[in-house]
Amino acid sequence: MPSTRLPFLLAAALLAGACSLQRAGTAPSRGTAGPDARTASAQPPALTNVEFLEAYAATNRFRLGQPTAIKVAPGGDAVLFLRAQGPRSFVQDLWTFDIATGRERVLLTADQILRGAEERLSADELARRERARSASRGIAAYDLSKDGKRILVPLSGRLYVIDREQATSGTLALQELPAEGGFPIDARFSPDGTMVACVRDGALYVIDLSMNAQRRVSPAPEPGVSYGEAEFVAQEEMDRSKGYWWSPDSARIVFQRTDTNGMEVFSIADAFDPAKPAQTWPYPRAGGKNADVTLWVADARDAGAPPVEIAWDRTTYPYLARVVWSRHGPLSILVQARDQREQVLYAADEPRGGWLREILRERDDAWINLAGEFPEWLERGGFLWMTEQEGDAWRVVHHKPDGSRTVIADAPLVVQDVIGVDEQRGVAILNDAYHNPGTSVVAVPIDPASGPEMFEPGCIGEAGQVSAVIDDGLSTWVRTTNRLQGDPAWEVMRADRVVGTLNSIADRPTLAPRVEVVSLGGERDFKAAVIRPTDFDASERYPVLNFVYGGPHSNQVNANARAYLLHQWYADQGFIVVTIDGRGTPRRGRAWERSVRGDLIGPPLQDQCEAMAQLFARYPEMDASRVGVYGWSFGGYFSAMAAMRRPDVFDCAVAGAPVADWIDYDTHYTERYLGIPDRARDAYAVSNVLTYCKDLSVPLMVVHGTADDNVYPVHSLKLTDALFKAGKRFEFVPLAGQTHAVSRPEFVVPLHKRIAAFFRLHLTR
C-alpha cells in the first residue's frame, strides 16, 4: 500500500483480557495453540542464523551497493548511476560507465561538494523521500540535462550544477545556485538546459544558469496554499510525484496550485520527547475533503506576465491525474472523477489561452486504474494510449490523427508500461508480464499490418524479471535482470548485444532461497511460491507460514530469488513458507482485480484459504493443523482479518501496520474500491476489521510504527482498543519513531526475531 506518521503510548494495549483461545469447530490439536498452553519448559529452541538477519538489516535487504537511478546519456556514450559507498552504507555517490572503454568511475561524491560538512535534510524532503521509499543519503538524486552536458545535484539544502565533460576528465567545476527562499524540492533542468526550476517553501522558482539569478514564477504561498508540489494523494496513490512541468521549448512552465484549507489535519507527536512540537499534515480521510488542485501556466522568462489558469470542470473531475507536455504533442492533462469511474483526457493547444479540448473519455463500472505517463505523442502524429476499458487486459492503442485507432498490444501480453518508442524502426518498447510471474522487455509494431507481432530484444529464456532503461535515441539501454537462480545483473546493451556490465558491490546473501513457483490449476489457477527449509526433510511435516499481501497493486509471487530472502530465513526456523496471489492483485486481468469492489477482504481471504487447501493436498509435508499468517500494510489488514474470520485455517497471525477502519485511510485509495462512505456503508462495514474483533480466538500480534503517516497508528489503536474491550488476548508492539517502511537495523533485527519467536511459540510442538 501506499507510505508513513505518529508517536504514541498504548499501555492498555499491552494488557491481556481474559478469554479462551479454544475455537469451536476445529481439530483438538488446533484448539490448544493458545498462549495458555505453553509453559517455560515447552519453549521452542533458540532461533538459528540470526547473523543473516543482522546482515539483511544492515545491508537494506542486500541492496546497498547495487546500481540505482540509472540514466543513459544522450547519444548513448555513457551510463550514469548512483551506488552506495559500500554494502552497508546508505551514502551514495554518482558514477559513470564509459561505453567505449567498458570502464566505470566515480564522477561525484557528496564529500567533494560539502567538503566534510554534515548533510542536513528538511522535514519536507524527508517526507518526500518517504513517499518514494528512499532511505538514501549523500547524492540521493540527480538530474541530467537533455543534452547530457550538465548534471544537477541537490544536496543538504543547496543546488549544484556540474559540467559532465569536465567531471569525467577529473576536473570538478561546481556552480552553486542561489539558495534564497528555502529548502529546494524537486529541482529539475529545463529541456534546453539553460534553467533550473525548484519548489521552495511552497512557491515555484526558476533559476537562470547564465546569470545565476533566481526569481519566483508562481504567486507567493499563503496559509494552506502552495505551488508546484504534488498533493498527498497524487504522490501516494496516483504515482504522480511532479507538481510542475516545463514546455518542450523551455519558454513556459505549468504548475499546480494546491489549497488544503478546510481539510482535516492529522498530527504526529513524539511520545519519547513530549516537549517536542508535533508535526502536522492535512490528510484527506475517506469521505472527507481533498486538496483543491488547479493548474496554471506561466512564462518562464518574462517576469511581467501573470500566470494564467488552465481550467476544467473540477466539480465533476477534481483529481488531476496526469500532465504530459512532450515535443510531439500539445500540453495534455488527464482528470478523474471523485469515484474514479470516469476520466477525461484534454489537450491545451494554446495553454496561455487557458482553454482545453477533449481528446478521449473513459468510463468503468468499478474504477479506472492509472497507467504510466500517457499519452505518448508520436512524431508521425497521433498518440499511444494504455487502457483496460476495452477487455480484460491492458491494451496499447495507437490513436491516429485521422481519428482511426489500432490496437498494437493486447493479450496474451500483460502490458505494464511503454518505456520507449522507436519511430524509425516503427516499434514501441514495452515492459510486460507475458512470462508471469516473470517479466520481460518486448517490442511491438506501432502499425502492425496483420495483428501485433512480438519480439523480445535480448530477453533471457529462463523465467526472470527483466526491466530496462533506454536512451532517447533507443540505441543504448540498460537491462536489469533478476532470476530465481543467480545474482541480479545490470547489462549495458547495444543492438541486443551486451557491451558492458554495471558492477554491484552489494554483499551476497549468506543463504540461498529454495523457491518453487507453482501454478495450482483449477478454476482460478492461483500462482504460489513455496519456500522450504535449507535442511528440508521430506519425511517430516512442517508448520506453515503464509506471507501475504493479498491486495491491489502488489504481486508477491515473482520470478526473483532476492524477493524471498526473508522468507527463507523464516523457513529455516522450522517452517514451510508460502505466498499466494489471489483475486484483487494485478497482472491477472480486469475482472480478477476488480472482484474486490465493495469488499476488500472477502474474495482475497477466500482465495488464500482455497489456495492453501490446494497446497496442503499437493504437498504432504505441509501440516494443515499448524498455520500462521503474516503481512504488512494491506497484508497486515489481511492477517488481522484472517485471524478473526478464518480460525479454521489460521492458528495465529502477525498484523504489521494494519488498516483497521477504512474510514481512516485516504480518499483516492479507499474510495476507488469501497466508494464514497455515505453511499457505501455496507462496503465499509464488511471491510472493517473492527466488525470482527469480537470473534478473535487465536493468538494475534499487532505491530505499528509510531511515526507512520501512511497507515496512521490510529488504526492499531482502534484495533487493540476494540480487542481489549472485547476481552481478547493479543500482543501489541509499538515501534517508536518508525514510519511505514521500517528500515533501521536496530528495529529490523529485533522485530523479525520477535515475530519468528511468536510463530514458533504457537505453531511448534
PyMOL commands that set and color helices and strands:
alter all, ss='L'
color gray80, all
select helices_A, chain A and resi 12-14+28-31+35-37+40-42+50-58+74-76+110-114+123-131+164-168+232-237+351-353+561-571+590-594+602-618+634-645+662-664+667-674+677-679+681-686+689-695+714-725+745-763
alter helices_A, ss='H'
color red, helices_A
select strands_A, chain A and resi 68-72+78-84+91-98+103-108+137-138+143-144+150-155+158-163+174-176+184-189+195-200+203-208+213-216+225-227+244-246+252-259+264-268+279-283+292-299+308-310+319-324+331-336+342-348+357-363+376-377+383-387+395-399+405-409+415-422+427-432+440-445+464-470+476-483+489-494+497-501+515-519+527-531+542-547+576-581+622-632+652-656+700-705+731-735
alter strands_A, ss='S'
color yellow, strands_A
deselect
rebuild
show_as cartoon
